[in-house]
Every structure is written in structure tokens, then in C-alpha cells.
Amino acid sequence: MSLHLKSFFAAVLLAAVSVVGFAQTKLTVRGKVTDPTGAPVAGASVIVVGTVNGTSADGDGNFTLTQVAPDAVLSASFIGYTSVEEAVSGRSVVNIILSEDSEILEEIVVVGYGQMKKSDLTGSVASVKTEGITNVPANSIESLMQGRIAGVQITNNSQEPGASSVVRVRGNSSVNGSNAPLLVVDGFPFGDAGNLSQINPQDIVSMEVLKDASASAIYGSRGANGVILITTNKAAAGKTTISVRQQTTLSQMTSELDLWRDPVLMAITQNEAKVNAGLTPQYVGAVNANGVYYPSIQELQTTWTTNTRWEDLVLRKLPVSNNTTVQVRSSNEKTSFLASANYYHNNGVYVNDWYRKFGGKFNIDHKLFKNFILKAGANITYSKRNYNPGRSYSRNPIFPVYDEEGNYWLYSASDYYHPIALKELSKNTTEGTSVVANAGIDWKIFDGFTLTSQFNLKHGESIQDIYNPNKYSETGAFNNGYGQISNGKDDNIVVDVYGTYDKTFAKKHHVTAMVGYSYEHYRARSSSMTGVDFVNETLGNENLQAGNPERYRISNGLSESQLVSGLMRLNYGYDNRYLATFTFRADGSSKFGAGNKWAYFPSGAVSWNAHNESFLKDVEWLDVLKLRASYGISGNQGINPYQTLSRFGQHKYYYNGAWQMAIGPGYQSGYTGEGGIYAVWSGIANTNLKWETTSQVDVGLDVSLFGNRLNMTLDWYNKVTNDLLRERNIAPSSGYDRMWVNDGTIRNTGIELTLDGIVYSDRDWKVGATLMFTRNRNSVTSLGNAVEAGLMTDPNTGMQYEYYGNSLGQFRGYTNILAIGQPMNVFYGYKVDGIVQSLEDGLTAGLTGNDAEPGEFRYVDLDGSGTVDEKDRTIIGDPNPNFLASLNLEVKWKNLDASIFFNGVFGNDVINTQAFGQPSNIPMRWTTDNPSNRYPKLRDDRQTKFSDWWVEDGTFVRVQTIAVGYTFPLRKATKFLESIRLYMNVDNAFTFTKFKGYDPEVGANGIYSGGYPRLRRWTFGIDFNF
């Protein structure tokens, strides 16, 4: 081989080695991601193109990547910014600048069966991000939404562990049907909103509320009350993250309990109440008819030593609750995966009253082909509720817990309210398991057209165990022990298939069309076994065969329904200025008869992006000026199946020395009258039963100013619901009491305003505020034919009405009515003009008998007849608020953040059933020495009429949440731990109100029944992000 040839091969070999050596050299690349002003873009994703090697920028925008090839390309991205690719070119320091993208910056909003840019919306849709909200632990997300969305009223009037919330969107629209909005989770219609306990709030990333018919009509017969769309977490692109959240909550009462702390004063006033009623006083140092010795007043003042503090035995002083969540997320170019686990334990204020829940969730998206994505997910939850609420903590303090023989001390053989006996001997638990699963595909068949199919399954099982002992409980005593085991199982299957075509023509014409099909099948089964008259109570309901075999009670039930739907939506936009939407849905429901199974729900909307007009484009301070208008029809099928069919039932009765069973037409659907002494019989068929329909007009305005620093959304709506699904009283000669019919109309009209702004911001500081205002006016405009419906007529005004809700035993009658021309649930009763001061005063006022005596309520003779009777009743209050308002203030300085959230309800009336008869107000009673014109005298036999004396202003402003937190960015200090966040928040911090009870937040009927004070909850949390 020649020398030249050898030299050539040597050179080639050297070059090859050099190339290989260069290719194998890996770099550690550091850099910073900033915006054009130099401010860091914290959390920006930086990934090596073509690999899974990626990271996120820390709080200062800094990032570090190892094992980077010198010729690699970095891709940086963040929500609201244009993605940027930057070649490494052998550098060890690569700084990247991200610029805001007006297209990406636009919020993407989830709508029914799809999503779109917020600027393309023509309907009324409100969006809420859950970041920050879920710092307050909760069993379900609905309770945390209170005051966060204009037009949505959420009432959390129960503080029991695992309690649900009442959710209303733009008022109540149904009398006996459902008023709750539809809840949709990741495309799966869950059912009525109020208690989404199956989904951990920490797994929820955003919520959209479809409020007008244009937005909600795509859900047809289930959209009349609005729709809440919930989107759960997905894995972020190009990285793996692990997060751990630990929250501990301490609860305390916001005010003192209203209890007797002076036994002497208690005894004096109780004796006085009996004497005024012509009865023998109790505290006289004698044994009563039940064999109980009641000391005299003098004994209580001198020698009596028992003073049992029942509240210390019945209630927890400082309930402690726990919430722990772990999430793992990972994603690459083809597969996205998320798994999470949660443990939630909520201790109630009553001892041995608690709720706990274990949950796990996963979802996975895999790009099988470039145009074909497979999706699957599942959520499994196990929960257990141990009930021990409502035990009497106001029991007479002069008596002990146990008698001298160690048995529970009782007032009499019929004392069924001993709180310790019931806690230790009774049983009431419910266990439940829920499985929510889905599988689906996204198939981009050709450019612009995507086929989406999703199969959803929700499976639930529950078992309830009850045992009431034969001595200390009323049910147990009447049955010589009462045990029950109840089982429930339900399955809901929903299959959705729809195709979406999205295309822009000639750069100005944007068309999106969606056509789909939906099928839903719901099936529920239940069974119950009851044993009574137990020979031995040792095992309670775990040994039902120890009961009397002749008195076993076995029942079971089956309910099934189907819903078949066709749906379509067409969106058209011209030059991003003029937008139009048309939706249509046809629903066929098995709940209705042959002639009424199908209903059709169209809607249309238009909007004008005025800011994109040439004459406004140069207005620098104007970012968005958008006008919207819509009209649509949606429906409500929120009744149980089989209402169109004749139903049979069975009833046990005692005759001729034995229990008999009757089976025949009709069934006992409930009870009515004082104390529920009358049975209500239903079951008559109505083959003409059909859907409720709600038509709605909405006009809206969206404005953004000064670089989106100030944003406003304003809506006016008019919503009318016709063909109300309700139970109407029918003639007794029919053999039935009530029948489901379609009649009546309800109207809701209102205004919603949201103002959101950034007050100040720079590199270190950000100060923001959000103000919301909601005003809804509700009116019953028709209740059908007055004669057929059995409507009553007010003799003074001619107003037609019917009683609504349940009878209140305290007043021996109803407090709420449905009245034509009035809001739902208004109060109907007497007016009171002070307290009678003399017999002559009472007789002059038209009162008779004991009601005319000094110290009684001076009821007003409205009709001037000279006698106070039922004809003198009138509307005396309205539980519907005049308006709702909330204000959220947020401040952030570097890594420190703080917020305070105010929520208020204004102008609603509340029936305070505890306005008299409590330790705090009894001493202020009328006496001859204290002729009060506010409080009546004490009298045990008084038959109190419902009047405006019991009605109070329920207005309140609550400092709902105060929160402060600090985030420690640790990427520089440790390789694996990205950040730690410490935070503390106070929920229900303070309430400002004139209401005299514990808490003015009550249900839709406006009735306050006492309970215990609102709990102030202190939560201490720590988040680890790996």
C-alpha cells in the first residue's frame, strides 16, 4: 500500500473517531425563560425536541437540562405564550424569550360535546379555575363554588360530615321536579349537582357553567336548570411530576351555644310557664307522675349539686379532619398518564359522628396513530358514614347521666332522647362504593373532521345498617327492638358518538359543525330486611333472625329508564366579527307515555365582536367589546319513572288479632298533617304526562380594557318554564290524594354582573380583585285551572294559592305557599302588632279566649271584621334574596400570596323558629313587672299562630375565606423536589348579620330550626411538588 493511500485511510479513520467522539459528548444546559419585559415565566415547560427529556422552569424562570446533545433543539412553551424552538448549538447557557400569543392567550372553554375559544362563544358561559379554591378541604366541589359564579346560588345549610349542597342556576324553575343543574364530568352526565362526592376536588382543574338556553339546550331535557361542566386533571406535556398535599382542619363554633347555665333561672321560668297555663309547677320539691323528683327553687339555690354539662359530653370541642392527596402525572409524545389517591376524613361536631372516604383515579391517553387517540379512565371511591347527629345537648342540666345503679338516667319510660344511651346503643351507618369508568377515541378521519366516541359507566353500591334498642329509642320501644339492613345498587351507562367538522374558508369564514347520538340507560335496585320484637339484642341488626318471624318485613324495588338523543350544533363566524350558533336536540324518554316520549329543544344565538371592527381596532385601551343575544328551549324530565302508569302497592294493617297484607291499586307515597298523621295515596295513571319546557332569552355584554387588566361580563335574562311537572291534589272520591300533572308556569328574570381586574402588577407584586353581583326575580304566574287544582283564594286580595312544603308542628300548619303573582315559597300567616297589655286591649284587637289575655301576641285583624281568624292571613315574607354579591381580593408578592373572600346574601327573609323559648330570650318574657311589647309571656298551652313576629331579615355578609401561603422554589437546592408550599386558611371566618339565630344560611323554604353555630374551620396545609 502506498504512503499516500495509508495517509488517506488514517485521515478518514481520524475523522470518523472525531465525529463519534463529538456525537457522544453530552451537555448540561442551563438557562432562563422570560417574557419580552424580562419577567420570569415560572412553570414554563422546556423539552428537548424528539425526546422525553424535559423540565419546568422554577419560580425565577430558571431551568437545567442534562444529557443534551450539542446539536439538539429545545422547545419552550407555556399557557398564553407562543411556543419557541431554540437550537443549542453546543452552548451550555440558552436563554429563551416567550411572547404572548393572542390566539393561545384566549381561554379555551369547554362546552357541551366540544370546546371552543372564549371569543367564539355566543352564549352565557362562566368559567372557574379551581386553583386556590381547593385549598379548603371539602367532600364535593359544589360547596367550594359558593359565591364564585354570577347567577349561581349555592346554599350550604348543613354542616354534617359529608353533607351535600343546594345548587341553583338562575333561580328555581320547577315545583316538584328537579331544580338542580346537570353535572357533567369529562363528558359524562353524572346527574343533579349538589354532592359530587365521587370526584376528589383536588382532581378538578376547571368548571364551566352553561347558564342560558343557547349553551345548555345541547343537553335537551336535562338542561333547563343549567349545566355544570367539570374537567379533571391531565398530565402536562413532556414531563413526570409527583405532588403530595396534606391538609389538617380544626373546627370551632363561631358563637356560644344558647344553653341554660343558671339552673335556678331555668326552674323559675319553667314553673312560670306552667302556672300561666293553669298547670302544676314542676320545681316544688316533689315527685312527679313519672316518679322523678324535681327539687324546689330553694334546693337548687342551696343543696342541689348536680349540674351536668351535656354539651361537653355530646359535642366535640375541636373536631379535627384530614385530607390527603397524592398525584402522579407523566407524559411523552404518545402517552399521557395520571394517577391519584385521596383519603378524606371529616369529623362532625357531635361525638361519634363522622364521614370518611378513600378514592383512587387514573386516566390515560395514548396516541395509537398520528390521527387516532385512545382514552380510558376510572375513578373508584369507598365511603362510610357513621351517623350520630342531632343528639340533645340542651338536656336538663340538674339531672345526671347515670342513675345510682349505673343505668342511664331517664325522665320517664318514654324518654327516648338520652344522647349518651343513643350514642352507645344505637347504630346507623352507611357504606358505599362507587366506580366511574370511561373509554373512548378521538379519530381525525380527515383534515378538519374528528370522530369522538365515549363509553361511560357509573356503578354504585350501598348498604345501610340500623339498630334502635328497645328501651332508649322510640322506634325500638314501640317494636321491642328494631333492626334493618338496606341495600342499594345502581348502574348508569351513557354512550356518546359525535363528529365535529372545523374548517376556515377564504381566511374569513369559520365553520364548526357537530352531529351526534347519545344513549343513556339507568337501572337501580334496592332491598330491605327489617326485624322487630327481638328476643336478644346482643348482635343488633347483625342477627335479624332473633326478631319475631311473624313480623319480618321484606321489601325491594326496581327502577329503570332510558334516554335516546340526537343532537347537532352549527357555529359560523365571519372574520372573527360576526358569530352565530344554532343547536338542536331531540330526546326520547321512557318516563313518558306513547304520545309524549319525544321532545325537541332548539336554540340560537348571535354575537358581535365589535372590537374587531376597523373603526375600533386602533383604540389601544379596548381589548374586547362583545355583544351577545340568544334564545332557546330546554327541558326537564326530573321525575321518577312510571308516573304515567297505574301503580300497585301493598299495605300492612292489624285486624282480628293478626297482621294482614293488602295488595291493590295505589300506594302510600307519604304522610301529611300535623305530625304526619294522615297517609297520602298516589299511583293513579296520567298517560298525558309530558316534559317541562323552559324557554330563555339572554342578552349579554363582554368588555375587556387596558390590556385585559379590567374585564366585565353583564347578562340580562328572562326564563319561563311551562307545563310544570307537579303533584296536584285530586278529589277524594277518586280513591287517591295526589296525581302527577303538567300545569303551571314559573318565570325567572335577572341580571348578572362580573367585574374582574388587576389593580397593580410588576415583577414582584400583583394585586387583583373580582366582584360578582346576581339579582333574580322569581314569580309563579300560573298553577293551572284553579278548580281542578283546588286552589284557595285569599279573601282580602283575591290571590290564588296552595300550600307548599311541609306542615310545621310548632305552628300547627303550613308556613309556605305557592301564590300566583308571587315568588315561590313565600310566607303566609298573620301580622302581629306588639304584645297585648290588658284584657281590654286584647278584646279590642279582635282576639278571643286565652289569646286576648295580657302578655299574648296582638294579632292584627286585617279584614276589620272585629275577630281575628284565618281570613286575616296575608303574605308576610319572602325567603328569596333580593340579590347576591361576592368580592375576592388577592395579593401576591414574590412567593408570598394572600387572599380574602367575602360572600353575601341580601334581602331574604327567614323564619326563626327559635325566636322565643330559648335560654337567651326566655328571661325577656312579658310579666306584670316587665310589660314587654316585644316578647310574650311564658305559657305552656299556647297554640301559636304563624305570624311575621317569627320572620327576620336573613341578610348576611360572610368573610368566607382568608388564606395566606408561601411557596419555596427548591429546584436550585435539590434535584428532585421542585417546590414546597405552606399555607393556612380560615373558612367561615366572620359573619355580619342582624339575624338572631346561630346562622341565617338556610334552605329554599327559609325555615331556621336551630342546630348549632356555623363552624369556623382552620386548615393548615403543605404541598410537595416533585
C-alpha positions, 0 to 999 in steps of 0.5 A: 500500500502506498504512503499516500493511500495509508495517509488517506485511510488514517485521515478518514479513520481520524475523522470518523473517531472525531465525529463519534467522539463529538456525537457522544459528548453530552451537555448540561444546559442551563438557562432562563425563560422570560417574557419580552419585559424580562419577567420570569415565566415560572412553570414554563415547560422546556423539552428537548425536541424528539425526546422525553427529556424535559423540565419546568422552569422554577419560580425565577424562570430558571431551568437545567437540562442534562444529557443534551446533545450539542446539536439538539433543539429545545422547545419552550412553551407555556399557557398564553405564550407562543411556543419557541424552538431554540437550537443549542448549538453546543452552548451550555447557557440558552436563554429563551424569550416567550411572547404572548400569543393572542390566539393561545392567550384566549381561554379555551372553554369547554362546552357541551360535546366540544370546546371552543375559544372564549371569543367564539362563544355566543352564549352565557358561559362562566368559567372557574379555575379551581386553583386556590379554591381547593385549598379548603378541604371539602367532600364535593366541589359544589360547596367550594363554588359558593359565591364564585359564579354570577347567577349561581346560588349555592346554599350550604345549610348543613354542616354534617360530615359529608353533607351535600349542597343546594345548587341553583342556576338562575333561580328555581324553575320547577315545583316538584321536579328537579331544580338542580343543574346537570353535572357533567364530568369529562363528558359524562352526565353524572346527574343533579349537582349538589354532592359530587362526592365521587370526584376528589376536588383536588382532581378538578382543574376547571368548571364551566357553567352553561347558564342560558338556553343557547349553551345548555339546550345541547343537553335537551331535557336535562338542561333547563336548570343549567349545566355544570361542566367539570374537567379533571386533571391531565398530565402536562406535556413532556414531563413526570411530576409527583405532588403530595398535599396534606391538609389538617382542619380544626373546627370551632363554633363561631358563637356560644351555644344558647344553653341554660347555665343558671339552673335556678333561672331555668326552674323559675321560668319553667314553673312560670310557664306552667302556672300561666297555663293553669298547670302544676309547677314542676320545681316544688320539691316533689315527685312527679307522675313519672316518679322523678323528683324535681327539687324546689327553687330553694334546693337548687339555690342551696343543696342541689349539686348536680349540674351536668354539662351535656354539651361537653359530653355530646359535642366535640370541642375541636373536631379535627379532619384530614385530607390527603392527596397524592398525584402522579402525572407523566407524559411523552409524545404518545402517552399521557398518564395520571394517577391519584389517591385521596383519603378524606376524613371529616369529623362532625361536631357531635361525638361519634359522628363522622364521614370518611372516604378513600378514592383512587383515579387514573386516566390515560391517553395514548396516541395509537396513530398520528390521527387516532387517540385512545382514552380510558379512565376510572375513578373508584371511591369507598365511603362510610358514614357513621351517623350520630347527629342531632343528639340533645345537648340542651338536656336538663342540666340538674339531672345526671347521666347515670342513675345510682345503679349505673343505668342511664338516667331517664325522665320517664319510660318514654324518654327516648332522647338520652344522647349518651344511651343513643350514642352507645346503643344505637347504630346507623351507618352507611357504606358505599362504593362507587366506580366511574369508568370511561373509554373512548377515541378521538379519530381525525378521519380527515383534515378538519373532521374528528370522530369522538366516541365515549363509553361511560359507566357509573356503578354504585353500591350501598348498604345501610345498617340500623339498630334502635334498642328497645328501651332508649329509642322510640322506634325500638320501644314501640317494636321491642327492638328494631333492626334493618339492613338496606341495600342499594345498587345502581348502574348508569351507562351513557354512550356518546358518538359525535363528529365535529367538522372545523374548517376556515374558508377564504381566511374569513369564514369559520365553520364548526359543525357537530352531529351526534347520538347519545344513549343513556340507560339507568337501572337501580335496585334496592332491598330491605330486611327489617326485624322487630320484637327481638328476643336478644339484642346482643348482635343488633341488626347483625342477627335479624333472625332473633326478631319475631318471624311473624313480623319480618318485613321484606321489601325491594324495588326496581327502577329503570329508564332510558334516554335516546338523543340526537343532537347537532350544533352549527357555529359560523363566524365571519372574520372573527366579527360576526358569530352565530350558533344554532343547536338542536336536540331531540330526546326520547324518554321512557318516563313518558307515555306513547304520545309524549316520549319525544321532545325537541329543544332548539336554540340560537344565538348571535354575537358581535365582536365589535372590537374587531371592527376597523373603526375600533381596532386602533383604540389601544385601551379596548381589548374586547367589546362583545355583544351577545343575544340568544334564545332557546328551549330546554327541558326537564324530565326530573321525575321518577319513572312510571308516573304515567302508569297505574301503580300497585302497592301493598299495605300492612294493617292489624285486624282480628288479632293478626297482621294482614297484607293488602295488595291493590291499586295505589300506594302510600307515597307519604304522610301529611298533617300535623305530625304526619298523621294522615297517609297520602295515596298516589299511583293513579295513571296520567298517560298525558304526562309530558316534559317541562319546557323552559324557554330563555332569552339572554342578552349579554355584554363582554368588555375587556380594557387596558390590556385585559387588566379590567374585564366585565361580563353583564347578562340580562335574562328572562326564563319561563318554564311551562307545563310544570311537572307537579303533584296536584291534589285530586278529589277524594272520591277518586280513591287517591290524594295526589296525581302527577300533572303538567300545569303551571308556569314559573318565570325567572328574570335577572341580571348578572354582573362580573367585574374582574381586574388587576389593580397593580402588577410588576415583577414582584407584586400583583394585586387583583380583585373580582366582584360578582353581583346576581339579582333574580326575580322569581314569580309563579304566574300560573298553577293551572285551572284553579278548580281542578287544582283546588286552589284557595283564594285569599279573601282580602286580595283575591290571590290564588294559592296552595300550600307548599312544603311541609306542615310545621308542628310548632305552628300547627300548619303550613308556613309556605305557599305557592301564590300566583303573582308571587315568588315561590315559597313565600310566607303566609300567616298573620301580622302581629302588632306588639304584645297585648297589655290588658284584657281590654286591649286584647278584646279590642284587637279582635282576639278571643279566649286565652289569646286576648289575655295580657302578655299574648301576641296582638294579632292584627285583624286585617279584614276589620271584621272585629275577630281575628281568624284565618281570613286575616292571613296575608303574605308576610315574607319572602325567603328569596334574596333580593340579590347576591354579591361576592368580592375576592381580593388577592395579593401576591408578592414574590412567593408570598400570596394572600387572599380574602373572600367575602360572600353575601346574601341580601334581602331574604327573609327567614323564619326563626323558629327559635325566636322565643323559648330559648335560654337567651330570650326566655328571661325577656318574657312579658310579666306584670313587672316587665310589660314587654311589647316585644316578647310574650309571656311564658305559657305552656298551652299556647297554640301559636299562630304563624305570624311575621313576629317569627320572620327576620331579615336573613341578610348576611355578609360572610368573610368566607375565606382568608388564606395566606401561603408561601411557596419555596422554589427548591429546584436550585437546592435539590434535584428532585423536589421542585417546590414546597408550599405552606399555607393556612386558611380560615373558612367561615371566618366572620359573619355580619348579620342582624339575624338572631339565630346561630346562622341565617344560611338556610334552605329554599323554604327559609325555615331556621330550626336551630342546630348549632353555630356555623363552624369556623374551620382552620386548615393548615396545609403543605404541598410537595411538588416533585 
